[in-house]
């Protein structure tokens, strides 16, 4: 039990159903959906689409999603890939010939076809109960009526809106200025798009006037996308990858997501006595940092479009983890992994829902960089992701930019199981940090016996680009000890990521946790 003299959050307990996500309005809409007879998939879709209005810099219908989910009465976990592809015109040689060594962030070349809308439509049809018209109604209402800008959203908005083009500034700024706390953000154009999708399904988005609006924006920026690129967009079912850490099974979405990296990281950590270390001391932070460098180096080499990822078994094998663990010196920091030529991702939203039948959904949804590509459609104000900047321009690399390919994604939903029982859908936002965040969260639970909310609240460390980032929860003594080991220490201005989870307890009670680093909450009924 937490010390009630100190700031903090109690876990949220309920028996009927629960949602945990990064904005309270989305959590409420998800729970309302459950109470109206919807299942966990219905609630997750309703909440996720609304998050695109509540946190427009993080996500929206111009982006992608990945989903892990169970079905009622089953402990099996399924995966759905809602990520889009590069257009048929994608040409790495042309970009290299123009002098680029990476896909330009705020360019039409960085825009991959949005995949989330197709995923929401298919998942609603195959695994929901209420129908799209009911699920999209709350987001339509709030897009028209408006959502007051929340405190964390306002902080991010002010720091990240500089790359918006003139059209996007018209839709996503307030008289040319970022949203301030309490200002009401409206998106009537997106409300109209959602009405059309609710009435006519995915074709209302990927063909006709809405698609033409997105294509006009891309062509204005020199993009080679065409109507067939949008019409052919299709999400698909796939199979999770998994690993075991001290009796707890971690299930992740397969490539082109980076979930295998979290499994590799835990496999490396299993060679060390993490439980015998101080949870927020220098020894654990050091070993985790070194394991992160090695696991991310493997990610940077191997993770790509599913049709081009050929070393997944190698990444997940115990022998690979053992060889990498042997490279770690407990007394000295190694150098950083080879730098990515892909862009680093920072922004996303996550939502998890468990319903009365214990169907569980773990859904993550993003437009990649803050405000995506910065390119918005004129009539409807659809902000297009720049997920194509997650490709590399390294010739011959499995993640090389190319027509019809899906780029490597950093966004990853997670699920935990023990002894064949699904115990927790969870997610850790924070771009590149997510694989480290998943591993640290699991370690907090397993090695240190933390309650789910405590495991979310705990201070975070992240070895990123030659720097070991430490949140303010690490004390000066620990920072100095890590510097003495050779780490270059940085205390970042913003906190590292955010997280939500729902523990499905054996006594039938649901226990929800939500990160104070974000504006959201867990709610149940």
HELIX and SHEET records of a PDB file:
HELIX    1   1 UNK A   24  UNK A   35  1                                  12    
HELIX    2   2 UNK A   40  UNK A   54  1                                  15    
HELIX    3   3 UNK A   92  UNK A   97  1                                   6    
HELIX    4   4 UNK A  108  UNK A  110  5                                   3    
HELIX    5   5 UNK A  116  UNK A  127  1                                  12    
HELIX    6   6 UNK A  132  UNK A  145  1                                  14    
HELIX    7   7 UNK A  151  UNK A  160  1                                  10    
HELIX    8   8 UNK A  161  UNK A  163  5                                   3    
HELIX    9   9 UNK A  166  UNK A  172  1                                   7    
HELIX   10  10 UNK A  188  UNK A  200  1                                  13    
HELIX   11  11 UNK A  203  UNK A  206  1                                   4    
HELIX   12  12 UNK A  208  UNK A  220  1                                  13    
HELIX   13  13 UNK A  227  UNK A  231  1                                   5    
HELIX   14  14 UNK A  259  UNK A  269  1                                  11    
HELIX   15  15 UNK A  274  UNK A  276  5                                   3    
HELIX   16  16 UNK A  282  UNK A  302  1                                  21    
HELIX   17  17 UNK A  312  UNK A  316  1                                   5    
HELIX   18  18 UNK A  318  UNK A  325  1                                   8    
HELIX   19  19 UNK A  387  UNK A  390  5                                   4    
HELIX   20  20 UNK A  431  UNK A  433  5                                   3    
HELIX   21  21 UNK A  434  UNK A  448  1                                  15    
HELIX   22  22 UNK A  452  UNK A  457  1                                   6    
HELIX   23  23 UNK A  476  UNK A  484  1                                   9    
SHEET    1   A 7 UNK A  12  UNK A  14  0                                        
SHEET    2   A 7 UNK A 510  UNK A 514 -1                                        
SHEET    3   A 7 UNK A 498  UNK A 504 -1                                        
SHEET    4   A 7 UNK A 421  UNK A 429 -1                                        
SHEET    5   A 7 UNK A 413  UNK A 418 -1                                        
SHEET    6   A 7 UNK A 248  UNK A 252 -1                                        
SHEET    7   A 7 UNK A 241  UNK A 245 -1                                        
SHEET    1   B 7 UNK A 236  UNK A 238  0                                        
SHEET    2   B 7 UNK A  78  UNK A  82 -1                                        
SHEET    3   B 7 UNK A  64  UNK A  69 -1                                        
SHEET    4   B 7 UNK A 360  UNK A 366 -1                                        
SHEET    5   B 7 UNK A 349  UNK A 354 -1                                        
SHEET    6   B 7 UNK A  18  UNK A  21 -1                                        
SHEET    7   B 7 UNK A 521  UNK A 524 -1                                        
SHEET    1   C 2 UNK A 147  UNK A 148  0                                        
SHEET    2   C 2 UNK A 184  UNK A 185 -1                                        
SHEET    1   D 3 UNK A 461  UNK A 464  0                                        
SHEET    2   D 3 UNK A 467  UNK A 470 -1                                        
SHEET    3   D 3 UNK A 489  UNK A 490  1                                        
END                                                                             
